Amino acid sequence: MPQPNDTVHIRFSMGRGAGPFWQTNATIASISGRTVVLDGFDREVTTSVAELKREGPGRWLLDWEIKTRP
């Protein structure tokens, strides 16, 4: 289970099968139920605990796909 102050490595991609075009790290600021608040951007960002993949002690991976407009 993620804990506050754990590190989350975030990979952004443009579509399935495409490699990440941008990567960054964030810190878990808090957890409320099944929602994680990430700190490290210009504002706090939330995500579901279910989206996080364990990468080791105190480290998590989050893959986000950026969808383009049709």
C-alpha positions, 0 to 999 in steps of 0.5 A: 500500500502506498504511503505519504512521501513515497516516490512515484515515477510517472511516464506519459505516452501518446498511445498504446505501444508508444514509448513514453515521451516525458517522464517525471517523479512526484511525491505522494502528499496524502492518501484518502480512501482509494485516492492518492494526492501527488505533489511535485507539479504546479498543483496537486494531482489526484489518481487512484491507488489502483493505477499505481504499480509497485517498483520497490520499497517506497517507489511506485510507477504510474503510466498515463496515456495522453489522448489526442482530440479527434 
